[in-house]
């Protein structure tokens, strides 16, 4: 009985040390962000160490439209021109040593007055990056709604040039939608 109890106590002690070491060294993760401007989509990548990175662009039918591998990089910005592709929804998949990251892109031809992009920040709970391509000075009204349509946030932003801001919605446990309106009344609504 004493021998079994002693073995059990040793196993608990070893388990505690192993778990403590895991908490001391948090998992390393890389990040990926997308910024759209017309038919040009820019992919921003920041890694934790140099490694090979594979980028694949799929169309809505999951057909590969473009594929490349970047060797021994820890960060980069790559522009991808969607101008020769048909309108539609696309998926950009990035694979590095930490795993797979996916971002959705919707491409539409024609004149776009103001191009906004919303993405959820990898590794964070309910933090969103809102980016907006803009030239000159502008006043924007940013509103955030929950799934029921209740207004969660409303603020007027005075911007000069391109705009980017992170919104922390960690207290919201449901889908959200962003509504951006410029002073001319043009409205862009995005759901996540």
N, C-alpha and C positions, 0 to 999 in steps of 0.2 A: 504493500500500500504506500509506504514512504517513498519507494523507488518511483512508482507511477506519479505520485504527487510532485516529486522533484523534477521529473522529466517534463511534466505539464508546466511547471513554473519556469523552467529554462526555455521552453518553446514560447511562452508568453513574453518573456524578456527579449528573445531574439526578434519576435514579431514587432514589438514596440520599437526596437532600434531600427529595423528595416523601414517601418512606416514613418518614423521621425526623419530619416534621411530623405525619403520621398518628399516630405513637406519642406525640407530645407532647400531643395533644388527644384523650383517649379519647372514644368514642362516648357520647352522652347517652342515657339511658334512663329511662323512668318505671316506677313500680311499682304493683301492684294486689294487694289482699289481701281475703279473704272471712272473715266471722265469722258463724256461725249461732247462733241462739237460738230454739228452737221453730220456728214458721213464719216468723220474721223472719230475713232474710239481709241483713247489712250489707256494703256494698262500700266499701272504702277505696282512694283513688287519690291518688298523689303524682306530679306531673309535674315536668319540668325548666323549663318556661316556660308562660305562659298559652296555651291553645289550645282548639279545639273537641274535645269528647270524646263519642263515640257509645257507648251501652250498649245491648246487645241480649240478651234472654233467650230461648233456644230450648228446646223440649222434646226428648225422646229421638228423635222423628221429624224433628227439625231444622225444626220449625214455629215461627215467631216468636210468642212469647207476650207480649212487651213490648219496646218500643223507645223510646229517648229520646236527645236530643242536648243536652249541656250546653255553653254557649258561653263562651269565654274564661275558663277555669278552670285553675288550676295544682295544686289539691288539693280533695278533697271526701270526704264520707262520705254515702252514700245508703242508706236502708233500703228493702228490697223485701219485701212481705208475700206469702208463698207460700200463705197460708191458703185462698184461693179456687181454687187450682190443684189438679189431681189429684196423687196420690202418684206419684213417679217421679224419674227423673234429668233434670237440666237443665244447660244450658251457659250461662254468662255470658260474653259477648264484649265486650271493651272495645277501641275503636280510637281512637288519638290520632296525633299527628304522628310518633311514633317507631315506630308499627306496631300490630299486633294482639296482644292478650293474652287468654287463655282460662282460665277456671276451671270445674271441674265441681262441681255441687251435687246432693246426693241429698235429696229431701224425702219424709218419711214422717209421716203423721198419728198421733195418739195421744199418750199420755203418754210423754215422754222423760225418764228419770231424770237423765241427764247427757249434755250435748251436746258432743262434741269435734269439732274440725275440723283437718285436716292439709293443708298446702299447700306446694308447692315454691316457693322464693323465686325470682322472675324474675331472670334474669341471673347467678345463682350456680349453681355446680356442686354438686349434692347437699347443699344446705342446706334444711332443712325447718322451717316454723313450725307448732308445735302450739298450738292455742288450746282452751280449755275454759271453758264457762259454769258458774259455781258460785256458790252462796250459802253464806256461813259458812265455817267451818274444815273442812278435809278433808285426808286423807293419801292420796296417789295413788302407785301403783307403775307406773312407766313402763318398758316393755321394748321394745327394738327388735330385730327379727329380720331376717336376710337371706333371700333367695329359697329357700334350702335348709331354712330353719327353725332355723338356728343363732342362738343368742342373742348379739347384738353389744353390747348395753347394757342395764343394769338399774339403776334409781335410784328411791329413794323421795322424793317431793316433798311437803312440808308447805305447803299453800296456804291463803289466807284471801281468798275472793272469786274473781273470774275469774283464769284462769291463761293465760300465753303464754310460750313459750320457743322459741328457735331451736336446732336440733340440726345440727351440722356433720358430715356423713357423706361428706366429699370423698374419703375413702380407700376408699369402698365403690362398686364399679362394677356393682351389680346392683339389682334391685327390693328394696325394704324394706317391712316392715310394723311398725306401732306397736301396742302393746297397752297400754291404760290400765285399771287395776283400782282401784276405790275400796275403802275399808275394809269395806264391806258385801258385797264380792265381785262387784259389778257390773263386767263387763268390756266394753270397747269396743275392737274391732280394726279398724285402718284400713291399707290397702295403698296404696302409691304406686309 
